[in-house]
Amino acid sequence: MGYERLGPSKPSGSVATITAPSPNLSQVPTTSQPDNTSPRRKKLLVSSLVVAFALILAAAIFAGVRSQVKSSQQVPGLARKPSQAISKACALTRFPELCVDSLMDFPGSLAASSPRDLIHVTVNMTLHHFSQALYSSSSFSFLDMPPRVRSAYESCVELLDDSVDALSRALSSVVSVSGGQTKPQDVMTWLSSALTNHDTCTEGFDGVGDGGVKDQMTDALKNLSELVSNCLAIFAASGDGDDFAGVPIQNRRLLEVGGGGDKDKKFPRWTKRRERELLEMPVSQIQADIIVSKDGNGTCKTIAEAIKKAPQRSTRRTIIYVKAGRYEEKNLKVGRKKINLMFVGDGKGKTVISGGKSIFDNITTFHTASFAATGAGFIARDITFQNWAGPEKHQAVALRVGADHAVIYRCSIIGYQDTLYVHSNRQFFRECDIYGTVDFIFGNAAVVLQNCSIYARKPMALQKNTITAQNRKDPNQNTGISIHASRVLATPDLQATNGTTQTYLGRPWKLYSRTVYMLSYIGNHVHTRGWLEWNTTFALDTLYYGEYLNTGPGSNISQRVNWPGYRVINSTAEANRFTVSEFIYGSSWLPSTGVSFLAGLNL
């Protein structure tokens, strides 16, 4: 994310004719980090041990998988000749030479007799490479780094750790997929997430002047992105990753939801009935496990303390009630091991979680979030998440979500540039208010925003507003932004500019960027072209941008862009593929949260 956006990387700047200068990293002293980095370094040592265990676990899983494959010994003198199965499978990938070479170097690959068998081997081999990258990069933690480099490095280690976990789940699941026990969509999601994590990691070093750590990380990360891409291609080609141009099309029928009551019809089937009740229940009736109150009349005074108290890897829903007040704390994050946490506030504008970090603090965009969540099953309701850094500070995230099966309900997310980072995995937003200017809904999750109000604000002079910047990198990733039955509006300060500030529905951050607006109201502040180029012709023939039966003065499609990848969706069947029931339905997880939703297109 640099101040001037030049091509597929999302630099740290604005959409403006005049750009601000990049921070001079050469002037940052290269002294050791303060004492508060030592706990992080200890965590990295722990991560190294975890990775070692992951390597052992992957080997054990592979041994089990290999028993399902016809056993055979490699014939001396023919060790480098790929089998017919390898040649056939790798021919379907975007990086066939790497596919063949990497599989040939991995034990058991020649014994695989079909693409389905090769899925096991390919995912396992990719997991080994990610685990080795995490293990080697963890050893860099004691090197002296400027703050910006340190931030990029720590982002990478966290993301690699998350990828090892995602690939481990995918490896365990591909066996179950063959037996019909696991949804293929789960595997596609976890592989897509690993690829997104790698992309975010490498982007963190964009514009970094320090060559030492950056070069070592580049070497450690070599070929990881391509290896995951090959996994996605082989899995999709096997028939398990049933997909329409990357859009999952299983569960084609419109799904009935719940028992017929209004409450049941509001929420997808991800959620259990108990969680549906919790999402609709008045705060006074909720029995919270942890209560956060600034005045001391609760379990904790800070949100950070509450997160620390929450159990790890709990199969039971843990409820954290955050009483009304403004909470501004450092490094608020629900980590990967903190699963099934539900944050309940007293309402928008009453319970406010805020921060003011931006890239001007010499940190990556990933680290600017006022609040971040990566633990699966994360739910938040009736809370405002805010980043007050202002438009002049450029990238400044209010809320970052990388949690699988995440639900954000009746929340406000307020910022300017890069307000809401829908980073990865499957997410659902309902009845939320989202405010921003440049790329203010961005990321590579499979996400549906339903019945939300999306407000463009007045940006800095010479800036253009872009509502979305979706960064799907690979054609087989099952990701994208679906804005359904929502409202695209302008704040009063933007309306007062009388159209001198241009606002667009989105622009392509990566080659296969995918965003749709369906059955939504679009205000007159949106430019008649609808969409904005990222950089001349980049991604215009590979993106997928669609509009379906929108209303309002800004919805007129007669003067829209004529890019090869833009389409006016006229088919109900095609539009259905971006609904909750088909785009993020996955493992039937939404109804259990209790969040109201529309399964299909019908209002």
Secondary structure, DSSP 8 states (H G I E B T S, - for coil): --SS--SSS--S--SBSS------GGGS------GGGHHHHHHHHHHHHHHHHHHHHHHHHHHHHHTTS------TT-TTS--HHHHHHHTTSS-HHHHHHHHHTSTTGGG--SHHHHHHHHHHHHHHHHHHHHHHHHGGGGS---HHHHHHHHHHHHHHHHHHHHHHHHHHHHHHHHTT-S-HHHHHHHHHHHHHHHHHHHHTTTT---HHHHHHHHHHTTTHHHHHHHHHHHHHHTTSS-EETTEE-SS-S----TTSSHHHHTS-TTB-HHHHHHHHS-GGG---SEEE-TTS-SSBSSHHHHHHHS-SS-SS-EEEEE-SEEE--SS-EE-TT--SEEEE-S-TTTEEEEE---GGGS--GGG--SEEE-STT-EEES-EEEE-S-GGG----SEEE--TTEEEES-EEE-STT-EEE-SSEEEEES-EEEESEEEEEE--EEEEES-EEEE---STTB-EEEEEE---STT---EEEEES-EEEE-HHHHTTTT-S-EEEE--SSTT-EEEEES-EE-TTB-TT----SSTTTTTTT-EEEEES-BSGGG--TT----TTEEE---HHHHHTTSHHHHS-TTT-TTBTT----SSS--
